Amino acid sequence: MSHKSYEIDCLTKVEGHARLDVEMDGNSVKKAEIAVYEPSRYFEHMILGKRYDEVPSVSQRICGICSVVHTVTSIKAVENALGIKVSAQTHDLRRLLLHASNVHSHTAHLFFFAAADYLGVSDVMEIARKHKDVMKLAIDLQRISSGIVKKIGGRPLHPVNCRVGHFNSVPSKAEISGIIGEFRELKKLSMKVVDIFASFTYPEFENETQYLAVAKKKDYDLYDGDICVFGGKGFKVKDYIKSLEEETIYRSTAKYSKFGGKPYMTGALARLNISGEYMSRSARELIHKYAFKFPSFSTFMINVAQALEMVHFCDKGIETLEKYAVKGMKAERPKLKLKAGEGVAACDAPRGTLYHHYKFDSEGKCTYANIMTPTCQNVRNMEYDIKKIMPSLINGKDEGIKHKLEMLIRAYDPCFSCSTHFLELKLKR
């Protein structure tokens, strides 16, 4: 049996840093371990002692890319703990933030991280030089989507307008009309994204696993619902701590997760596998046009799932805003009564399900906080995929193996900065 050691000092085109150790015994995988080794960031401890209305402003700083969904999920958890009920309008405004911010995040992943692998270039700067039309498309998508977030949330990152129980201000009728127009333009651009990513040839690889996502009955929603499991029995959001097994790994500063003792995937592909039949008509027509097959068990199809979601989110944004185009929105400022309580909330972030869990005392100060980010939930499944794909790669050249593993992990759109960071590879065979 042959053994060989590989080292990748840094996995490029992902958010953060970590190390991957792979050990082969001939064609058998003896070990495939991802170690997240950045210093802990202690956000859960920073929240302790903060007032209920300060908690979302701290937790949203966990990530600059996913700041909107951290804000929204944190606020929902606070409201659940304190028994605060909010209006349908407030729920709609939060959904609009999620729709626009997910388009923004998917654009960043697809064009600035993933596309280079399929366009035959080394990085985003080479895309800008050799594929100017592609780069212009990405920039336009980022500009419009971040503009929508700013108009609703107050600024493009770390929104300040979205508060516990209400929004500080709401769009006027004229602004609503303008945002509808921006979502329509965003949809046209997003359909071009599907065209581009449908044209790529993806590696032949399947590895069926467990797929988990927030899902609402007969809907494709990021904001509300239970935790659904593709082909299995799901659970209530409040029961996440009983249903998901978080574990501390000796080699890593991040906790890893299992469901039913096994790894699982969360994110765009999980959402599409679970709720794809409830996507917007335009998104479903694109699935039919390109003969995409869902459910799909290919990790590389996460890229296609994200592109399709961009179209769906634009349609949902238009649909939501059209309800207010004539009647407009009303300014709201509900009275809040403090009490001790415990609350859990989950929304689906671009990379998968995000959980926020808090406890508050009678003065509204946080006494407990637990936050589970999607990337940390996906790490176990990344290792599972690596074990499955390695036997097919082992006879290739070292650089080819490295590149395929990078592509595989990149497909997850990992955001290790939400907890720590990502990747150095060591491979023994």
Secondary structure, 3 states (H helix, E strand, C coil): CCCCCEEECCCCCCECCCEEEEEEECCEEEEEEEECCCCCCCHHHHHCCCECCCHHHHHHHHCCCCHHHHHHHHHHHHHHHHCCCCCHHHHHHHHHHHHHHHHHHHHHHHHHHHHHHHHCCCCHHHHHHHCHHHHHHHHHHHHHHHHHHHHHHCCCCCCCCEECCEECCCCCHHHHHHHHHHHHHHHHHHHHHHHHHHCCCCCCCCCCCEEEEEECCCCCCCCCCEEEECCCCCECHHHHHHHEEEEECCCCCCEEEEECCECEEECHHHHHHHHHHHCCHHHHHHHHHCCCCCCCCCHHHHHHHHHHHHHHHHHHHHHHHHCCCCCCCCCCCCCCCCCCEEEEEEEEECCEEEEEEEEECCCCEEEEEEEECHHHHHHHHHHHHHHHHHHHHCCCCHHHHHHHHHHHHHHCCCEHHHCCCCCEEEEEC
